[in-house]
């Protein structure tokens, strides 16, 4: 019986370590993606020596997309 408890403990510990590793990888990937999005916005905004803005930039940057469906329906 004691051996089963030890096996369970070892398995659960391994699962916790795996979960921590996966969480770290997701966090790292999220940081990389955030940086890439910022770079794309920055490059798009300053291409051609003039500042460009559009609705998708604002949505990506956290702007309001409340009117998105209305604009899409009306064309």
Buried (B, 14 or more C-beta within 10 A) or exposed (E): EEEEEEEEEEEEEEEEEEEEEEEEEEEEEEEEEEEEEEEEBEEBEEEEEEEEEEEEBEEEEEEEEEEEEEEEEEE
